Structure formats: C-alpha cells, structure tokens
C-alpha cells in the first residue's frame, strides 16, 4: 500500500511539473480533423 501511495505522489509530481513547464502551450482539445488542422502556407513559399 505504501508503494502505491508513493507511486501516485511521484506520478502526480511529474504530471504537475510537465503541466507547469509547458504553460499555455498544451492543447487539450483532443484530435482535430478538417480545416483546423491545415497550417497556412508561408507567404514566400513556392511550390
């Protein structure tokens, strides 16, 4: 039981560290399909 509690605390600490380190750059909205996945082409890009 103690190992389970320690494992949970370690996992929670790592998760919080990653969340705070990434800041607002994390996209938690799930999978995207359709037009919102298309990146606009660079203005000077040539085909």
C-alpha positions as CSV (number, residue, x, y, z in Angstrom):
1,X,0.0,0.0,0.0
2,X,2.9,2.4,0.8
3,X,4.4,1.7,-2.6
4,X,1.1,2.5,-4.3
5,X,0.8,5.8,-2.4
6,X,4.5,6.8,-3.2
7,X,4.0,5.9,-6.9
8,X,0.9,8.1,-7.0
9,X,2.7,11.0,-5.4
10,X,5.6,10.7,-7.8
11,X,3.3,10.4,-10.8
12,X,1.3,13.5,-9.7
13,X,4.5,15.5,-9.1
14,X,5.8,14.6,-12.6
15,X,2.4,15.5,-14.2
16,X,2.3,18.8,-12.4
17,X,5.9,19.6,-13.4
18,X,5.1,18.9,-17.1
19,X,1.9,21.0,-17.0
20,X,3.5,24.0,-15.3
21,X,6.6,23.8,-17.6
22,X,4.5,23.7,-20.8
23,X,2.3,26.6,-19.6
24,X,-0.5,27.5,-22.0
25,X,1.2,25.7,-25.0
26,X,-0.6,22.4,-24.2
27,X,-3.6,21.7,-26.5
28,X,-6.0,19.5,-24.5
29,X,-8.9,19.7,-27.0
30,X,-8.3,16.2,-28.5
31,X,-7.9,15.1,-32.0
32,X,-8.5,17.6,-34.8
33,X,-10.0,16.7,-38.2
34,X,-10.8,19.1,-41.0
35,X,-9.8,22.7,-41.7
36,X,-8.4,23.4,-38.3
37,X,-5.5,21.0,-38.9
38,X,-4.4,22.8,-42.1
39,X,-1.4,25.1,-41.5
40,X,-1.4,28.2,-43.6
41,X,1.4,28.3,-46.2
42,X,4.3,30.7,-45.7
43,X,3.9,33.9,-47.6
44,X,7.1,33.4,-49.6
45,X,6.7,29.7,-50.2
46,X,7.0,28.4,-53.8
47,X,5.6,25.1,-55.0
